[in-house]
Amino acid sequence: MAPVAPSIFKRVAATFQDAEQSTVTVVTELAQSKIGFPHSFRLAGEGSFLLQGSSAYALADDVRSELLMRYSRWLDWSRRSRHRLNTVRNKMQDKWASLEYTSTTFNPVCVPIISFHSDEKLIQFVELIQDQRVEEDEELRSYDVSALFTSVPVDKALRIVRSRLEQDSALGDRTELTPDQIVRLCETCLKQYFIYNGDYYEQLHGAAMGLPLSPILCDIYMEDLEQRAIATAPHPPLWWFRYVDDTHCKLKKCHSQEFTDHLNSLDKDIKFTTEGEENDSLAFLDTLTVIQPDRSIKVTIYRKSTHTDQYLNFSSNHPIDHKLGVIRTLYHRADTVVTNLQDREDEKAHVNNALVKCGYPKWALDKATEPKTHKTSDVGDKRPNKGHVVLPYIKGTSEAIRRTFSNYGVSVFFKPTRTLRQILVSPKDKTDKKDITGPV
């Protein structure tokens, strides 16, 4: 097997005890400061416990003492497991730092001057450029950051986070944590270990891929970098629209190389690559920006040359809702992204042909694309929603279960069970079941 890149990772030996102790210290201090643990935060194993209620609340002294005692007992037990560090840290970052505290704390301090943050990024982008023009002495250009997550300097990013949190007058409305506590918690969650070929490694540089905290941290760092880049550029671009590490901009042709060099001079860790127009068009995310003969802009759907039009096959073992959702998603993209009416019809015809080849019958295409009708019913007949459950999908059985649950006001969602990817792809070292903490 190929060795792990030494510039980003290092093989560790006796560093686990110190790392575990730092985790205990952070958790202990936060508990002692009467912050409490968030909703459904659970440590599984010996002395496991489950706290439910509001997203954050103060704990009585006796409850807090009991909680810390159980946490210490659990940590002692978990040291005997191969996943002793990652279990603690993953539960903290998934249930606490990244979801409960970090996301709600960080997102308001992101300043989306020229950045997209929502899932409706394509619609926002199209609305911004569809009425614009590109003159003869101007060009469209895209920029991409090479390996953004593993390139972002975490120490610099956390300094920016601390500065923004200290300047945020509404921070106290979202959390009782101080900026110093939030940053320390982030440092703990960002310290990542993994097993490769039987050895333990620690990530030295950048934010870990797949970590819930990483996208937020990278986005905050990129906002700061792009604001400095545009403010200090001798000839800044005429527009700059970014989503994560992909950017669409318009600038003068004579200044494009100068601006590219300027971007790559700001931070030795962040390197930008760039692409210009090809046949008066530029690809960005799933869109193709086309400059028309009158220099106006139209937007169509972009597909790579390697695109195969392979979507979820209709005969696959998935709920019918998932299959109808594929149709609705592709039609929604055509309706909201494609700006020219004829291009929109051509896109829908292309989608229809592709889905027919994937086994979709005409009735499914008609059902998914028919206009929605709002059903009217008596208020007294409407059952209160008592929550939802997610169950593995078993054809024939799952549908009957959903009907039964719906009679009691419980929504049921399905997920695939065993997939080919789960069977054939195994990028991580497999762990013996007896070495896994908290299995259900």
C-alpha positions in Angstrom: 0.0 0.0 0.0 1.2 3.5 -0.8 2.6 5.5 2.2 0.6 8.3 3.7 1.9 11.8 2.6 4.4 12.8 5.3 3.8 16.6 4.7 0.3 16.4 5.9 0.3 13.4 8.3 2.7 11.9 10.8 2.8 8.5 12.5 2.1 8.9 16.2 3.0 6.6 19.1 2.6 7.9 22.6 0.6 11.0 21.8 -2.8 9.5 22.6 -2.8 10.0 26.3 -2.0 13.8 26.0 -4.7 14.2 23.3 -7.2 12.4 25.5 -6.3 14.5 28.5 -6.9 17.7 26.5 -10.3 16.5 25.5 -11.2 15.7 29.1 -10.0 19.2 30.2 -12.1 21.0 27.7 -15.2 19.0 28.4 -14.7 19.3 32.2 -14.2 23.1 32.1 -17.3 23.6 30.0 -19.4 21.5 32.3 -18.0 23.3 35.4 -18.9 26.6 33.8 -22.6 25.5 33.8 -22.9 25.2 30.1 -24.2 21.7 30.2 -24.5 19.2 27.5 -26.7 19.6 24.4 -29.8 17.7 23.4 -29.2 14.0 22.9 -25.5 14.1 23.6 -24.6 10.5 24.5 -21.4 8.7 25.5 -21.8 5.0 24.9 -20.0 2.4 26.8 -19.4 1.6 30.5 -21.4 4.2 32.6 -23.2 5.5 29.5 -25.8 8.2 29.9 -28.3 10.1 27.8 -29.4 13.7 28.5 -32.5 15.1 26.8 -34.2 18.4 26.8 -33.4 21.8 25.5 -30.3 22.3 23.3 -28.2 23.7 26.1 -29.0 24.0 29.8 -27.3 24.4 33.1 -26.8 21.3 35.3 -27.2 21.1 39.0 -23.9 20.5 40.9 -24.8 16.9 41.8 -25.9 16.1 38.3 -22.8 17.7 36.8 -20.6 15.7 39.2 -22.3 12.5 38.3 -22.0 13.3 34.7 -18.2 14.0 34.9 -17.7 10.8 37.0 -19.5 8.7 34.4 -17.5 10.4 31.6 -14.2 9.6 33.4 -15.3 6.0 33.9 -16.3 5.8 30.2 -13.0 7.3 29.1 -10.9 4.9 31.2 -12.8 2.0 29.6 -12.5 3.5 26.1 -8.7 3.7 26.3 -8.7 -0.1 25.7 -10.4 0.4 22.4 -8.7 1.1 19.0 -11.2 3.9 18.5 -10.8 5.5 21.9 -10.0 8.9 20.6 -12.2 9.1 17.5 -15.2 7.9 19.4 -15.0 10.8 21.9 -14.1 13.3 19.3 -16.7 12.3 16.7 -19.5 12.3 19.2 -18.4 15.7 20.4 -18.1 17.3 17.0 -21.2 15.6 15.4 -23.6 16.1 18.3 -22.2 19.1 20.0 -19.5 21.3 18.5 -20.3 21.2 14.8 -24.1 20.8 14.9 -25.4 22.3 18.1 -22.9 25.0 18.9 -20.4 25.6 16.1 -22.8 25.8 13.1 -25.2 28.1 14.9 -22.4 30.2 16.3 -20.2 30.5 13.2 -22.7 30.9 10.4 -23.9 34.4 11.5 -20.3 35.7 11.5 -19.8 34.6 7.8 -20.1 37.8 5.7 -21.5 36.7 2.3 -20.5 39.8 0.4 -19.7 37.8 -2.7 -20.1 34.2 -1.6 -22.9 31.6 -1.9 -23.8 29.6 1.3 -27.2 28.0 0.6 -28.2 24.9 -1.3 -29.9 27.2 -3.8 -26.5 28.3 -5.0 -27.3 27.8 -8.7 -30.5 29.8 -8.6 -28.7 32.6 -6.8 -25.9 32.6 -9.3 -28.2 32.6 -12.4 -30.2 35.5 -10.9 -27.0 37.5 -10.5 -25.6 37.1 -14.0 -28.5 36.5 -16.4 -29.0 40.3 -17.2 -25.3 41.1 -17.3 -23.1 41.7 -20.4 -19.5 40.9 -21.2 -17.8 43.5 -23.4 -15.2 42.9 -26.0 -12.3 43.9 -23.7 -13.6 41.7 -20.9 -13.6 38.0 -20.2 -15.1 35.4 -18.0 -12.7 33.4 -15.8 -13.1 30.7 -13.2 -10.8 30.1 -10.2 -10.4 26.9 -8.1 -8.4 26.3 -4.9 -6.2 23.2 -5.0 -7.1 20.8 -2.2 -8.9 23.5 -0.1 -9.7 21.5 3.0 -6.2 20.0 3.5 -4.5 23.3 2.6 -6.3 25.8 4.9 -4.0 26.8 7.7 -6.1 26.0 10.8 -4.2 28.3 13.1 -4.8 31.3 10.9 -8.5 30.3 10.4 -9.1 30.1 14.1 -7.5 33.5 14.7 -10.1 34.9 12.2 -12.9 33.0 14.0 -11.8 34.4 17.3 -11.7 38.0 15.9 -15.1 37.7 14.4 -16.7 36.2 17.5 -15.2 38.9 19.7 -16.7 41.6 17.4 -20.1 39.8 17.3 -22.4 41.7 19.7 -25.1 39.0 19.2 -23.0 36.1 20.3 -24.5 35.9 23.7 -28.0 35.4 22.1 -26.8 32.1 20.5 -24.6 30.5 23.1 -23.2 31.0 26.6 -19.8 30.0 25.5 -17.1 32.6 25.3 -14.9 33.1 22.1 -12.0 31.5 23.9 -14.0 28.4 24.8 -15.4 28.1 21.3 -11.9 28.3 19.8 -10.5 25.8 22.3 -13.4 23.4 21.5 -12.7 23.8 17.8 -9.0 23.0 18.3 -10.0 19.8 20.1 -12.4 18.7 17.4 -10.0 19.5 14.6 -7.3 17.3 16.0 -7.8 14.2 14.0 -6.3 10.7 14.2 -6.9 7.7 11.9 -5.7 4.2 11.3 -3.9 3.3 8.0 -2.4 -0.1 7.3 -2.4 -0.9 11.0 -0.6 2.3 12.2 -2.0 5.4 13.8 -1.6 8.8 12.1 -2.3 12.4 13.1 -3.2 15.0 10.6 -0.7 17.9 10.8 -2.0 20.4 8.3 -5.4 21.5 7.1 -8.9 20.5 8.1 -10.0 16.9 7.8 -12.2 15.8 4.9 -15.7 14.8 6.1 -15.4 16.7 9.4 -18.7 18.7 10.0 -16.6 21.6 11.2 -14.3 21.8 8.2 -16.7 23.5 5.6 -17.6 26.3 8.0 -14.0 26.9 9.0 -12.8 26.9 5.3 -15.6 29.2 4.3 -14.7 31.8 7.0 -11.0 31.6 5.9 -11.8 32.0 2.2 -14.1 35.0 2.9 -11.3 36.7 4.7 -8.8 35.9 1.9 -11.0 37.0 -0.9 -11.9 40.3 0.8 -8.1 41.0 1.2 -7.5 40.0 -2.4 -10.1 42.3 -3.9 -9.3 45.2 -1.5 -5.5 45.1 -2.4 -5.7 44.1 -6.1 -4.4 46.8 -8.5 -7.2 46.0 -10.9 -9.9 43.9 -9.1 -12.4 41.8 -11.0 -15.7 43.4 -12.1 -17.6 40.6 -10.2 -16.5 37.7 -8.0 -19.0 34.9 -7.2 -17.7 32.1 -5.1 -19.1 28.8 -3.8 -16.6 27.0 -1.4 -13.5 26.8 -3.6 -15.0 27.5 -7.0 -15.2 31.1 -8.3 -16.8 32.8 -11.3 -15.5 36.2 -12.2 -15.5 38.9 -14.9 -12.4 41.0 -15.4 -10.5 43.0 -18.1 -8.5 40.8 -20.4 -5.4 42.8 -20.0 -5.5 42.3 -16.2 -6.3 38.6 -15.9 -2.7 37.4 -15.5 -1.9 40.2 -13.1 -4.9 39.3 -10.9 -4.1 35.6 -10.9 -0.5 36.3 -9.8 -1.9 38.6 -7.1 -4.2 35.8 -5.7 -1.4 33.4 -5.5 0.9 35.8 -3.7 -1.4 36.3 -0.6 -1.0 33.0 1.1 1.6 30.3 0.6 -0.8 27.6 1.6 -3.7 28.5 -0.8 -3.0 28.1 -4.5 -5.5 29.1 -7.2 -5.8 27.5 -10.6 -7.7 29.2 -13.3 -9.6 28.5 -16.6 -10.7 31.0 -19.2 -13.5 31.0 -21.8 -13.7 28.2 -24.4 -15.9 29.0 -27.5 -17.3 32.1 -25.6 -18.5 29.9 -22.7 -17.4 29.1 -19.2 -18.3 26.2 -17.0 -19.1 26.9 -13.3 -20.6 24.3 -11.0 -23.4 22.7 -13.0 -23.9 25.7 -15.3 -22.5 26.8 -18.6 -22.3 30.6 -19.0 -22.6 31.4 -22.7 -21.7 34.8 -24.2 -24.1 35.5 -27.1 -23.3 37.5 -30.2 -24.8 40.7 -28.7 -22.5 40.2 -25.7 -25.4 39.3 -23.4 -25.3 36.2 -21.2 -27.4 33.0 -21.2 -27.1 30.1 -18.9 -27.5 26.4 -19.7 -26.7 23.1 -17.9 -23.1 21.9 -18.1 -22.2 18.3 -18.4 -18.6 17.0 -18.6 -17.5 15.1 -21.7 -17.3 12.0 -19.5 -21.0 12.3 -18.3 -22.9 9.1 -18.9 -26.5 10.2 -18.1 -26.7 7.3 -15.6 -29.2 8.0 -12.9 -30.9 5.8 -10.3 -32.3 2.9 -12.2 -36.0 2.5 -11.9 -35.7 -1.3 -11.3 -33.3 -0.7 -8.3 -34.3 -1.6 -4.8 -35.2 2.0 -3.7 -38.5 3.5 -2.6 -40.7 5.0 -5.3 -40.3 8.4 -3.6 -36.6 8.4 -4.3 -37.1 7.6 -8.0 -39.8 10.3 -8.5 -37.4 12.6 -6.6 -34.8 12.1 -9.3 -37.2 13.2 -12.0 -38.4 16.3 -10.0 -34.8 17.4 -9.3 -33.7 17.3 -12.9 -36.8 19.1 -14.0 -36.5 21.7 -11.3 -32.9 22.3 -12.3 -34.0 22.9 -15.9 -36.7 25.3 -14.9 -34.6 27.4 -12.5 -31.1 27.4 -14.1 -31.7 27.5 -17.9 -32.5 31.0 -18.9 -33.5 30.6 -22.6 -36.9 29.0 -23.3 -35.8 26.9 -26.2 -32.7 25.7 -24.3 -35.1 24.8 -21.4 -37.2 22.6 -23.6 -34.1 21.0 -25.1 -32.8 20.2 -21.6 -36.1 18.6 -20.6 -36.1 16.5 -23.7 -32.6 15.4 -22.9 -33.6 14.5 -19.4 -36.6 12.5 -20.6 -34.4 10.5 -23.0 -31.8 9.8 -20.3 -34.5 8.6 -17.8 -36.2 6.4 -20.3 -32.8 4.6 -20.9 -32.7 4.2 -17.1 -36.0 2.3 -17.2 -38.4 5.1 -16.1 -41.9 4.5 -17.5 -44.1 7.2 -18.9 -46.5 7.1 -15.9 -43.6 7.9 -13.6 -42.5 10.9 -15.7 -46.0 12.2 -15.9 -46.7 11.7 -12.2 -43.5 13.5 -11.1 -44.0 16.5 -13.4 -47.7 17.0 -13.0 -48.7 20.3 -11.3 -49.1 20.1 -7.5 -52.6 20.3 -6.2 -53.3 21.4 -2.6 -55.7 19.0 -1.0 -58.4 20.5 1.2 -59.6 18.7 4.2 -61.4 19.4 7.4 -59.2 20.8 10.2 -60.6 18.2 12.6 -59.4 15.3 10.3 -55.8 16.5 10.3 -53.7 14.3 12.7 -51.0 16.0 14.6 -47.5 15.2 13.5 -45.8 13.2 16.3 -42.4 13.1 14.7 -40.7 10.8 12.2 -38.6 7.6 12.0 -36.0 6.5 9.4 -36.2 2.8 8.5 -34.3 0.5 6.1 -36.2 0.0 2.9 -37.6 -3.5 2.2 -39.9 -3.6 -0.8 -43.4 -4.5 0.1 -42.9 -4.5 3.8 -41.8 -0.9 4.2 -44.8 0.5 2.4 -47.2 -1.3 4.8 -45.2 0.0 7.8 -45.5 3.5 6.5 -49.3 3.3 6.2 -49.6 2.0 9.8 -47.4 4.7 11.2 -49.3 7.4 9.3 -52.5 6.4 11.1 -50.8 7.5 14.3 -49.4 10.8 12.9 -45.8 9.5 12.5 -43.9 10.2 9.3 -41.7 7.4 7.9 -38.6 7.9 5.7 -36.7 5.1 4.1 -33.0 4.6 3.4 -31.4 1.9 1.3 -30.0 -1.1 3.1 -27.1 -3.0 1.6 -25.6 -1.3 -1.4 -22.9 -2.3 -3.9 -20.7 0.5 -2.7 -20.9 -0.8 0.9 -20.0 -4.3 -0.3 -17.2 -3.5 -2.8 -15.6 -0.3 -1.5 -13.7 -0.3 1.8 -11.2 2.6 1.9 -10.8 2.4 5.7 -9.2 -0.4 7.7 -11.9 -2.7 9.0 -12.1 -2.8 12.8 -13.0 -5.9 14.7 -16.5 -5.7 16.2 -15.1 -6.3 19.7 -12.9 -3.2 19.4 -15.8 -0.8 18.5 -17.2 1.3 21.3 -20.9 1.8 21.7 -22.2 -0.5 18.9 -26.0 -0.8 18.6 
